[in-house]
Amino acid sequence: MDNTFFKKKMVIGMVHLLPLPGNAAYRGDKEEIERCAIADAHALIEGGVDAIMVENFNDWPQYSTEIPLQAYSVMLDIVTKIKSFCKLPLGVNIEMNAYEQEWAMAYAVGADFTRLEAFVDNRAGSFGFIEACSTPMAKMMQDYPSKTMLFTDVHTAETYGCPDVAICEAAQNAKGHESSAVILTENDKSKRVTLEDVKAVREAVGDFPIIIGAGVKPNNVLEYLEVADAVIVGRGFKEGDHVSLPLVKEFMDIVHSKYN
């Protein structure tokens, strides 16, 4: 694990790809996907975020554990191009829980981190069922060693536990299974994570890194960062389909008023 990543409070900005080829929502223009992704990455960098993550956020319906080859190929090409100019830590996320494809992509491009939606707890949602992947991930990491960090959700958004393991217990399990940080997006009652939830997980995992994965806004980011080590911001930086540079700068000014 790169122990330098969490030496300061981190804001991870999202590059949400437009629907990829093979998905029902695909618009038929892969050049548009690339143009928007490159523009969003530049806006996040100029706006002052600390890291960037590329995700197939707009694929709908979502997949369960794997995306089509044509989608993977386009995403790999875009991530490679962003990596060529992005000097910030760069991560990849392929929804939902496409751990083999994520690690292969991260391994190929030298990504700094990936995000796994179901690492130590089985989840189910509108897309189907996703099985906890900590065991096969350990084998992949052994066979294809990399410095890439694993950021792992507990109680990931829009899903239900199968079985429903308490969030603090899941966080402790992730800590014990080679996770580099836990991501909190919901609590035990399937709603947005609250500050009280974050404090409870902090007590459970000690100084292990905690990332807030959803619901972070200018009016609550400082409260979250009092307890958490990082936040992920996607839709909060966007106007329509595109990242807004003024929104990014406004948000980062608030963070920098207290941190970094």
C-alpha positions in Angstrom: 0.0 0.0 0.0 1.1 3.5 -0.8 1.3 5.0 2.7 1.8 8.5 1.3 -1.7 8.6 -0.2 -3.5 9.4 3.0 -0.9 11.7 4.5 -3.4 14.5 3.9 -7.2 14.8 3.5 -7.9 13.7 0.0 -10.7 14.7 -2.5 -11.1 12.2 -5.2 -12.9 13.6 -8.3 -14.9 11.3 -10.6 -14.6 11.1 -14.4 -18.0 9.5 -15.1 -17.9 8.0 -18.6 -20.8 8.3 -20.9 -22.5 4.9 -21.7 -20.0 2.6 -23.2 -20.4 0.4 -26.3 -22.4 -2.8 -25.6 -24.6 -1.1 -23.0 -28.3 -0.4 -23.8 -27.7 3.3 -23.1 -24.8 3.6 -25.6 -25.3 6.7 -27.9 -23.2 5.3 -30.8 -20.4 7.8 -30.6 -17.3 6.5 -28.8 -15.3 9.7 -29.8 -17.9 11.7 -27.7 -17.2 9.5 -24.7 -13.5 10.2 -25.0 -13.9 14.0 -25.5 -16.1 14.3 -22.4 -13.8 12.2 -20.3 -10.7 14.1 -21.3 -12.4 17.4 -20.7 -13.7 16.3 -17.3 -10.3 15.1 -16.2 -8.7 18.4 -17.2 -11.4 20.3 -15.3 -10.8 18.2 -12.1 -7.1 18.7 -12.3 -7.4 22.5 -12.9 -10.0 22.7 -10.1 -7.5 21.3 -7.6 -8.7 17.8 -6.7 -6.2 15.4 -5.1 -6.9 12.3 -7.2 -9.1 11.1 -10.1 -11.1 8.0 -10.6 -12.5 6.9 -14.0 -15.8 4.9 -13.8 -18.4 3.6 -16.2 -21.0 5.4 -14.1 -23.6 5.9 -16.9 -23.9 2.4 -18.1 -27.5 1.5 -17.4 -28.7 -1.1 -16.6 -25.6 -1.8 -14.6 -23.7 -5.0 -15.1 -22.9 -7.7 -12.5 -19.1 -8.4 -12.3 -18.2 -8.0 -16.0 -18.6 -5.5 -18.9 -18.6 -6.3 -22.6 -15.2 -6.6 -24.3 -15.9 -3.6 -26.5 -16.8 -1.4 -23.5 -13.6 -2.6 -21.7 -11.5 -1.7 -24.7 -12.9 1.8 -25.0 -12.5 2.4 -21.3 -8.9 1.1 -21.3 -8.0 3.4 -24.1 -9.5 6.4 -22.3 -7.8 5.6 -19.0 -4.5 5.2 -20.8 -4.9 8.7 -22.4 -5.8 10.3 -19.1 -2.9 8.6 -17.4 -0.6 10.2 -20.0 -1.2 13.7 -18.8 -2.6 13.2 -15.3 0.1 13.7 -12.6 -2.4 13.0 -9.8 -3.1 9.6 -8.3 -5.4 7.8 -10.8 -7.9 5.1 -10.1 -10.4 2.9 -12.0 -13.8 1.5 -11.2 -15.8 -0.9 -13.3 -19.3 -1.3 -12.0 -20.4 -3.5 -10.4 -17.5 -5.2 -8.8 -15.7 -6.3 -12.0 -12.7 -7.1 -10.0 -10.8 -9.2 -12.7 -11.2 -6.5 -15.3 -10.4 -3.7 -12.9 -7.2 -5.4 -11.8 -6.2 -6.2 -15.4 -6.8 -2.5 -16.4 -4.9 -1.2 -13.3 -2.1 -3.6 -13.9 -1.8 -2.5 -17.6 -1.8 1.2 -17.1 -0.2 1.4 -13.6 -3.3 2.8 -11.9 -2.8 3.9 -8.3 -6.1 2.4 -6.9 -9.3 0.5 -7.8 -12.7 0.5 -6.2 -14.5 -2.8 -5.4 -18.2 -2.7 -4.5 -18.3 -6.2 -2.9 -15.1 -7.2 -1.3 -16.0 -9.0 2.0 -19.8 -8.8 1.9 -22.2 -10.4 -0.7 -24.6 -7.8 -2.2 -27.7 -7.9 -4.4 -29.4 -5.2 -6.4 -31.4 -4.4 -9.5 -28.4 -5.7 -11.6 -28.4 -9.1 -9.9 -26.1 -10.7 -7.3 -22.4 -9.9 -6.7 -20.3 -12.2 -4.5 -17.6 -11.0 -2.2 -14.3 -11.2 -4.0 -11.6 -11.0 -1.4 -10.4 -14.6 -2.0 -10.0 -14.4 -5.8 -8.5 -10.9 -5.5 -5.8 -12.2 -3.2 -4.8 -14.7 -5.9 -4.9 -12.1 -8.7 -2.7 -9.8 -6.6 -0.3 -12.7 -6.0 -0.1 -13.6 -9.7 0.0 -10.0 -11.0 1.7 -8.0 -8.3 1.2 -4.2 -8.4 1.4 -1.2 -6.1 -2.3 -0.6 -6.9 -4.4 0.0 -3.7 -7.8 -1.6 -3.1 -10.5 0.8 -2.0 -13.3 -1.4 -0.9 -17.0 -0.6 -0.2 -18.9 -1.9 2.8 -22.7 -1.8 2.3 -22.3 -0.4 -1.2 -25.0 1.9 -2.6 -28.3 0.6 -4.1 -27.7 -2.9 -2.8 -28.8 -5.2 0.0 -26.6 -7.6 2.1 -26.9 -11.4 1.5 -26.7 -11.9 4.4 -26.8 -8.5 6.0 -23.6 -8.1 7.9 -23.3 -5.1 10.2 -21.3 -2.3 8.6 -18.7 -2.1 11.4 -18.1 -5.8 11.2 -17.8 -5.6 7.4 -15.3 -2.8 7.7 -13.2 -4.8 10.2 -13.3 -7.8 7.8 -12.1 -5.6 4.9 -9.2 -4.3 7.0 -8.2 -7.9 7.7 -8.3 -8.9 4.0 -5.8 -6.7 2.3 -8.1 -3.7 1.7 -6.2 -0.4 1.6 -9.2 1.7 2.7 -13.0 1.2 3.2 -15.6 3.3 1.4 -18.8 4.2 3.2 -21.9 5.1 1.1 -24.8 3.7 3.1 -25.5 2.6 6.6 -27.4 -0.5 8.0 -30.8 1.1 7.1 -30.0 1.5 3.4 -29.7 5.3 3.5 -26.9 7.8 3.0 -24.1 7.4 5.5 -24.3 9.8 8.4 -21.6 11.3 10.4 -22.6 9.0 13.3 -22.0 6.0 11.1 -18.6 7.2 10.1 -17.7 7.7 13.8 -18.9 4.2 14.6 -16.7 2.7 11.8 -13.8 4.8 12.9 -14.0 3.3 16.4 -14.2 -0.2 14.8 -11.2 0.1 12.5 -9.0 2.5 14.4 -6.6 4.6 12.2 -7.4 2.5 9.1 -8.3 4.8 6.1 -12.0 5.6 5.6 -13.4 7.2 2.5 -16.9 8.7 2.1 -18.2 7.6 -1.2 -21.5 9.5 -1.7 -23.5 12.4 -0.4 -20.6 14.8 0.1 -21.5 18.4 -0.4 -19.9 21.8 0.2 -22.0 22.2 3.4 -20.9 18.9 5.0 -17.5 18.0 3.6 -15.6 19.6 6.5 -17.6 17.6 9.0 -16.9 14.3 7.2 -13.2 15.1 6.8 -13.0 15.6 10.6 -13.4 11.8 10.9 -12.7 10.4 7.4 -9.5 10.4 5.4 -10.9 11.1 2.0 -14.1 11.9 0.1 -15.3 10.9 -3.4 -17.2 13.5 -5.4 -18.9 12.8 -8.7 -22.3 14.4 -9.3 -21.5 17.2 -6.9 -19.0 18.5 -9.4 -21.2 18.3 -12.4 -23.7 20.4 -14.4 -25.6 18.0 -16.6 -23.2 15.4 -18.0 -20.1 17.5 -17.5 -17.7 18.5 -14.7 -18.0 22.2 -13.8 -14.7 23.9 -13.1 -16.4 26.6 -10.9 -18.1 23.9 -8.8 -14.8 22.1 -8.4 -12.9 25.2 -7.4 -15.7 26.3 -5.0 -15.6 22.9 -3.3 -11.8 22.8 -3.1 -11.7 26.3 -1.6 -13.9 25.1 1.2 -11.7 22.1 1.8 -8.5 24.2 1.7 -10.0 26.6 4.2 -9.3 24.0 6.9 -7.1 21.3 5.4 -3.9 21.0 3.3 
